[in-house]
Amino acid sequence: MAEHNDLGNLGEERAQAFLRNNGYKIRETNWTAGKLELDIVAEKDDMLVIVEVKTRSTEFFEHPKEAITPRKIKNLVNAAHAYIMKNNWQGETRFDVISVIPKGQNFSIEHIEDAFLPPIM
C-alpha cells in the first residue's frame, strides 16, 4: 500500500479515537453509496454528524481543511442524503471536518464543527 494511503488510514483512526474520546458514537466508517463515500458517520446528542477527515503530512502546502472543495461538499451532501434515506434518520444532521497532521510522534487534530452548510438544491 502506498505511504499516503497508510497516512490517510492512520489519520482516520486518530479521528475516530478523537471522536469517541469526546462522546461521539461511531455509526459507520468508510460508508459508500455507489462511488460516493463518507469517512465517518457519527452520532452525538441526537445529531447525525458526517465527518470528512483530511490528513496531510504537513500543512506547508495546503492545510487539510482547505481541501474541501465545492465539488467535495456536493458529493458529501449526496452521500449523506443516501445514508439518511437508507437508515431513515429523522433527526438533525451536520457536517464536520477533522484535520489530522503528524507532529513528530503525535498528531495535531483540529475538529471543525458545522464546517459547511449543504448547498440549496
N, C-alpha and C positions, 0 to 999 in steps of 0.2 A: 504494500500500500504506500502511496506517495506520502512524503513527510507532511505536506499541507493537509492531507486527509487525517493523519494522526493528530495534528494540532487541532483541527476542527472537531474531531471526536472528543478530544480531551477538553476542549472549551465547552462543548455541550454537557459533558459530565460535570464539570465545575459549575455550570449554570444551574443544572438540576439540583446539585447539592446546595447551592446558594438558596434556591427557591424553597427547598424542603426545610432548611435551617431557618427560614423566615416565615414558616407557617403555611406554605402552599402545598396542596395535594397535586401530585403529577398524575394526570389522567392518561396522557399519551406522549410518546416521543417519536419523532420522525413519522408522523401520521401523513398518509398520502391519499390524494384524490386524483386519480389519473396521473398527470405529470406535475401536479402541484403538491407541495409538502409544507407541513407545519413542524418546526423544530420541536417545540414543546407546547402541549396543551395542559394548562394547569387550572386549579380552582382555589379560590380563597374568598371567604366572606360572601358566599353565594354569587361570586363573579367568575365567569369563564375568562381566563387570561391566555391569550395567544401570544407566545413569546418567540421572537426571532432572535437567534443567537448569532452574533458576529464575533469571530475570533481572528485576530491578526497577530503576527509575530512581533509587530512593532506598530506604533501609531505615527511613525515618522512620515510615511507616505500618505496614508488615509486612516483617520480614526474609524473604527468599525461601525459606529452609528451613522457615519456619512455614506455607508454603502447601501442604505435603504432608499432605493430609487422609487419614483412613481410607479414604474412597472412592477417592482417587487411588492409595493403596497397593494397594487391591484391583484397580484397573484395571491398574496396573503389573505386579502379580504375574500376572494373567491374560494380559496381552500377553507377558510373559517366558515363561510356560508355552507359549504358542503358538509363540514363537520357538524355544524349546528342542526342542519336538517336531518342528517343521518342519526344523530343522537337525541333529537327532539329537545334541544336545550331551550328552556323558557326564560332564563334569566338574562342579566346584563352581560355584555362582553366588552373587553378592552384589549388593546394591542400594546404590548411592551417590547422593548428591545433590551437585551443584555449584551454588553460588550465585554469581551474577555481578552486581556493582553498579558502575556507572560512577563513577569518581573523577577528575573533570577530564578529561584526555586519556587516562588509564589506566583500568584496571578492577581492582576488588578481587575476587579469586576465592577462594572457600572450598570445599575439597573435603572432603566428609564421607563417609568410607568406612564401609560397613556401617551406613548411615543408619537402616535399619529391617529387621526380620525379616519374612518373609512370614507372614501370619496362618495359624493352623491351620485347615484347611478341614474 
